[in-house]
Amino acid sequence: MLRFLVRLVLTALALWLATAVVGGINLYGDSAGAKFVSLLLVALIFTLVNTLVKPIVMMVGCALYVLTLGLFGLVVNALMFWLTGWVSERLSLGFFVDGFWPAFWGAIIVSIAMWVMDLLTPRREVEAQR
């Protein structure tokens, strides 16, 4: 459970980085605390979208992955990011993605940030033995 919460906070930080770097990805809120809670909820939605929807899209688009040598994965990541923004907007969480290209670049920023954070977070002894 603690690992999930740490991962959720790291995802929220990566989403914040995307809002800071990419124009067209906006985070609205009255205070820093409200923005942080909003980012945590958006990170939860992002995790659910990537856990539930992305595997289905990957299975349906398997031929496109092979045909494009995996580059279709960038499009899928952008669509998952855009879907997260859409759901967040419908739930009035203060997170908005304005189109495909901001979603594309936001997904790349979040992917790189999460990769770097994964490299910097210590692993438990049991995981290191696998």
KEDRENSE-857359 format. One line per 4 residues: number of its first residue (from 0); their letters; for each residue x, y, z of N, C-alpha, C. Coordinates in Angstrom, 3 decimals, decimal comma. Layout:
BEGIN
NUM = A = X:Y:Z:X:Y:Z:X:Y:Z | ... $
# end
This chain:
BEGIN
0 = MLRF = 0,815:-1,190:0,000:0,000:0,000:0,000:0,865:1,264:0,000 | 1,929:1,249:0,797:2,820:2,393:0,847:3,495:2,609:-0,505 | 3,872:1,532:-1,144:4,510:1,618:-2,467:3,549:2,254:-3,471 | 2,261:1,892:-3,391:1,262:2,473:-4,282:1,131:3,974:-4,047 $
4 = LVRL = 1,113:4,388:-2,780:0,988:5,807:-2,459:2,208:6,599:-2,926 | 3,392:6,031:-2,758:4,606:6,699:-3,244:4,556:6,828:-4,760 | 4,138:5,774:-5,419:4,038:5,797:-6,880:2,995:6,833:-7,337 | 1,912:6,950:-6,594:0,872:7,928:-6,910:1,410:9,359:-6,782 $
8 = VLTA = 2,160:9,620:-5,730:2,755:10,950:-5,545:3,772:11,234:-6,644 | 4,569:10,246:-7,019:5,539:10,432:-8,099:4,842:10,706:-9,430 | 3,736:10,025:-9,679:2,958:10,278:-10,893:2,390:11,684:-10,868 | 1,917:12,126:-9,708:1,401:13,493:-9,576:2,502:14,512:-9,859 $
12 = LALW = 3,706:14,256:-9,381:4,831:15,157:-9,667:5,160:15,181:-11,157 | 5,111:14,025:-11,794:5,366:13,964:-13,240:4,283:14,719:-14,011 | 3,039:14,615:-13,573:1,954:15,360:-14,216:2,135:16,859:-14,009 | 2,564:17,253:-12,815:2,837:18,665:-12,565:3,940:19,172:-13,490 $
16 = LATA = 4,982:18,373:-13,672:6,066:18,749:-14,574:5,542:18,953:-15,990 | 4,643:18,086:-16,428:4,056:18,233:-17,760:3,266:19,531:-17,871 | 2,552:19,902:-16,804:1,798:21,168:-16,842:2,738:22,365:-16,873 | 3,895:22,231:-16,246:4,861:23,331:-16,211:5,605:23,490:-17,533 $
20 = VVGG = 5,821:22,391:-18,257:6,659:22,424:-19,459:5,847:22,584:-20,742 | 4,708:21,930:-20,829:3,959:21,862:-22,084:2,810:22,870:-22,059 | 2,783:23,736:-23,056:1,644:24,626:-23,215:0,446:23,813:-23,695 | -0,726:24,122:-23,207:-1,909:23,354:-23,580:-2,305:22,330:-22,545 $
24 = INLY = -1,478:22,159:-21,511:-1,833:21,317:-20,373:-1,918:22,257:-19,179 | -3,110:22,393:-18,651:-3,336:23,393:-17,607:-3,835:22,749:-16,329 | -3,428:23,342:-15,220:-3,866:22,926:-13,899:-4,442:24,142:-13,207 | -5,704:24,046:-12,839:-6,388:25,149:-12,183:-6,659:24,797:-10,734 $
28 = GDSA = -6,609:25,807:-9,883:-6,922:25,613:-8,476:-6,737:26,902:-7,712 | -7,416:27,004:-6,582:-7,356:28,224:-5,781:-6,069:28,346:-4,984 | -5,552:27,228:-4,531:-4,350:27,253:-3,690:-3,420:26,109:-4,101 | -2,227:26,145:-3,542:-1,261:25,077:-3,825:-1,773:23,741:-3,306 $
32 = GAKF = -2,430:23,763:-2,155:-2,990:22,526:-1,597:-4,082:21,941:-2,474 | -4,944:22,814:-3,003:-6,012:22,348:-3,890:-5,431:21,771:-5,172 | -4,381:22,402:-5,689:-3,733:21,889:-6,901:-3,081:20,531:-6,635 | -2,472:20,374:-5,450:-1,825:19,110:-5,121:-2,842:17,980:-5,009 $
36 = VSLL = -3,956:18,245:-4,334:-5,016:17,233:-4,217:-5,567:16,903:-5,598 | -5,738:17,931:-6,424:-6,204:17,714:-7,785:-5,231:16,841:-8,561 | -3,935:17,124:-8,421:-2,923:16,308:-9,107:-2,930:14,866:-8,612 | -3,146:14,657:-7,320:-3,223:13,286:-6,798:-4,417:12,539:-7,400 $
40 = LVAL = -5,548:13,215:-7,510:-6,729:12,579:-8,103:-6,518:12,314:-9,598 | -5,881:13,250:-10,289:-5,587:13,054:-11,712:-4,591:11,905:-11,881 | -3,618:11,806:-10,979:-2,658:10,692:-11,036:-3,370:9,357:-10,838 | -4,369:9,342:-9,964:-5,155:8,122:-9,775:-5,932:7,779:-11,045 $
44 = IFTL = -6,533:8,770:-11,672:-7,246:8,545:-12,940:-6,275:8,071:-14,011 | -5,101:8,696:-14,083:-4,078:8,316:-15,072:-3,665:6,858:-14,873 | -3,507:6,457:-13,612:-3,147:5,072:-13,305:-4,256:4,118:-13,718 | -5,496:4,472:-13,426:-6,633:3,616:-13,814:-6,766:3,506:-15,330 $
48 = VNTL = -6,607:4,621:-16,032:-6,699:4,600:-17,501:-5,609:3,696:-18,073 | -4,391:3,832:-17,571:-3,297:3,016:-18,084:-3,416:1,550:-17,680 | -4,088:1,282:-16,579:-4,263:-0,099:-16,128:-5,424:-0,794:-16,835 | -6,508:-0,071:-17,052:-7,719:-0,698:-17,587:-7,892:-0,532:-19,101 $
52 = VKPI = -7,650:0,654:-19,612:-7,952:0,937:-21,024:-6,771:0,623:-21,947 | -5,571:0,982:-21,530:-4,409:0,828:-22,398:-4,184:-0,612:-22,882 | -4,306:-1,638:-22,025:-4,107:-3,004:-22,536:-5,108:-3,385:-23,628 | -6,333:-2,897:-23,511:-7,340:-3,195:-24,536:-6,958:-2,533:-25,852 $
56 = VMMV = -6,541:-1,268:-25,780:-6,130:-0,544:-26,990:-4,895:-1,207:-27,604 | -3,983:-1,643:-26,776:-2,777:-2,309:-27,282:-3,121:-3,627:-27,966 | -4,060:-4,369:-27,404:-4,445:-5,643:-27,998:-5,142:-5,423:-29,342 | -6,048:-4,440:-29,390:-6,770:-4,151:-30,627:-5,814:-3,617:-31,700 $
60 = GCAL = -4,858:-2,785:-31,288:-3,935:-2,178:-32,246:-2,620:-2,908:-32,404 | -2,594:-4,177:-32,073:-1,360:-4,965:-32,127:-0,691:-4,912:-33,500 | -1,479:-5,002:-34,543:-0,914:-4,965:-35,897:-0,244:-3,622:-36,174 | -0,815:-2,544:-35,655:-0,214:-1,221:-35,864:1,110:-1,088:-35,112 $
64 = YVLT = 1,221:-1,736:-33,954:2,498:-1,739:-33,240:3,573:-2,405:-34,095 | 3,237:-3,542:-34,680:4,194:-4,280:-35,499:4,510:-3,497:-36,770 | 3,478:-2,975:-37,410:3,643:-2,247:-38,664:4,501:-0,999:-38,504 | 4,362:-0,302:-37,382:5,109:0,943:-37,162:6,355:0,730:-36,303 $
68 = LGLF = 6,724:-0,501:-36,060:7,888:-0,856:-35,251:7,810:-0,244:-33,844 | 6,616:-0,196:-33,295:6,414:0,280:-31,933:6,112:1,755:-31,796 | 6,240:2,518:-32,864:5,982:3,957:-32,785:4,513:4,267:-32,496 | 3,626:3,342:-32,813:2,211:3,527:-32,500:2,003:3,651:-30,993 $
72 = GLVV = 2,931:3,136:-30,222:2,870:3,251:-28,770:2,879:4,699:-28,305 | 3,585:5,564:-29,030:3,582:6,986:-28,698:2,192:7,584:-28,864 | 1,502:7,163:-29,923:0,138:7,644:-30,173:-0,792:7,120:-29,075 | -0,644:5,877:-28,710:-1,486:5,298:-27,655:-1,248:6,016:-26,332 $
76 = NALM = 0,015:6,291:-25,993:0,306:7,014:-24,758:-0,328:8,403:-24,783 | -0,255:9,080:-25,924:-0,872:10,404:-26,047:-2,382:10,317:-25,879 | -3,001:9,305:-26,468:-4,448:9,141:-26,338:-4,855:8,827:-24,895 | -4,046:8,061:-24,183:-4,340:7,763:-22,785:-4,206:9,030:-21,931 $
80 = FWLT = -3,224:9,857:-22,244:-3,036:11,120:-21,529:-4,208:12,064:-21,810 | -4,616:12,109:-23,068:-5,740:12,956:-23,470:-7,033:12,480:-22,805 | -7,230:11,161:-22,733:-8,393:10,597:-22,057:-8,385:10,958:-20,572 | -7,223:10,935:-19,958:-7,099:11,339:-18,559:-7,528:12,792:-18,381 $
84 = GWVS = -7,088:13,648:-19,295:-7,485:15,046:-19,241:-8,981:15,222:-19,417 | -9,562:14,448:-20,314:-10,997:14,539:-20,575:-11,801:14,106:-19,342 | -11,412:12,975:-18,757:-12,110:12,486:-17,562:-11,941:13,490:-16,415 | -10,746:14,009:-16,257:-10,485:14,982:-15,194:-11,312:16,241:-15,379 $
88 = ERLS = -11,452:16,661:-16,616:-12,271:17,842:-16,903:-13,737:17,569:-16,568 | -14,239:16,395:-16,916:-15,628:16,041:-16,624:-15,889:15,963:-15,124 | -14,864:15,599:-14,352:-14,998:15,519:-12,903:-14,643:16,836:-12,213 | -14,361:17,864:-12,998:-14,014:19,207:-12,499:-12,834:19,177:-11,526 $
92 = LGFF = -11,767:18,490:-11,944:-10,580:18,394:-11,104:-9,562:19,492:-11,378 | -9,801:20,319:-12,370:-8,884:21,416:-12,648:-7,702:21,036:-13,519 | -7,775:19,911:-14,199:-6,701:19,460:-15,092:-7,282:19,395:-16,491 | -6,639:20,081:-17,438:-7,180:20,194:-18,791:-6,074:19,980:-19,813 $
96 = VDGF = -6,354:19,155:-20,813:-5,431:18,921:-21,917:-6,110:19,414:-23,189 | -5,473:20,350:-23,861:-6,069:21,043:-25,003:-5,624:20,432:-26,330 | -6,011:19,200:-26,599:-5,754:18,606:-27,906:-4,725:17,494:-27,899 | -4,517:16,950:-29,104:-3,636:15,792:-29,252:-2,170:16,137:-28,990 $
100 = WPAF = -1,671:17,217:-29,597:-0,239:17,510:-29,482:0,199:17,840:-28,069 | -0,558:18,626:-27,302:-0,175:18,758:-25,891:-0,215:17,417:-25,158 | -1,183:16,569:-25,492:-1,248:15,236:-24,877:-0,034:14,404:-25,276 | 0,376:14,503:-26,531:1,537:13,767:-27,027:2,790:14,158:-26,246 $
104 = WGAI = 3,053:15,465:-26,170:4,254:15,928:-25,477:4,143:15,721:-23,967 | 2,938:15,870:-23,431:2,735:15,609:-22,007:3,006:14,154:-21,652 | 2,558:13,242:-22,516:2,800:11,817:-22,280:4,291:11,501:-22,333 | 5,001:12,154:-23,240:6,451:11,936:-23,316:7,135:12,465:-22,058 $
108 = IVSI = 6,751:13,666:-21,616:7,332:14,244:-20,405:7,055:13,344:-19,194 | 5,819:12,882:-19,051:5,462:12,028:-17,915:6,229:10,706:-17,989 | 6,350:10,130:-19,174:7,087:8,862:-19,323:8,551:9,024:-18,936 | 9,177:10,087:-19,407:10,592:10,321:-19,080:10,753:10,598:-17,590 $
112 = AMWV = 9,873:11,429:-17,037:9,956:11,748:-15,603:9,771:10,493:-14,750 | 8,815:9,652:-15,109:8,591:8,421:-14,343:9,777:7,471:-14,472 | 10,387:7,427:-15,638:11,565:6,574:-15,840:12,709:7,049:-14,946 | 12,943:8,369:-14,926:14,009:8,920:-14,082:13,703:8,670:-12,609 $
116 = MDLL = 12,453:8,878:-12,207:12,085:8,645:-10,807:12,229:7,178:-10,430 | 11,929:6,276:-11,363:12,125:4,846:-11,102:13,600:4,526:-10,904 | 14,464:5,202:-11,661:15,895:4,977:-11,500:16,396:5,486:-10,147 | 15,785:6,564:-9,654:16,252:7,187:-8,419:15,648:6,599:-7,153 $
120 = TPRR = 14,526:5,892:-7,271:13,910:5,318:-6,071:14,587:4,000:-5,720 | 14,861:3,809:-4,435:15,522:2,559:-4,029:14,580:1,371:-4,160 | 15,148:0,268:-4,482:14,393:-0,984:-4,609:14,528:-1,770:-3,311 | 13,485:-2,523:-3,003:13,558:-3,403:-1,835:14,467:-4,580:-2,164 $
124 = EVEA = 14,975:-5,208:-1,146:15,908:-6,339:-1,304:15,259:-7,493:-2,078 | 13,990:-7,775:-1,818:13,299:-8,884:-2,492:13,185:-8,606:-3,991 | 12,890:-7,383:-4,359:12,765:-7,043:-5,779:14,116:-7,106:-6,491 | 15,180:-6,785:-5,781:16,508:-6,803:-6,390:16,935:-8,235:-6,716 $
128 = QR = 16,420:-9,240:-6,001:16,804:-10,633:-6,224:16,060:-11,269:-7,394 | 14,994:-10,640:-7,879:14,207:-11,238:-8,963:14,937:-11,206:-10,254 $
# end
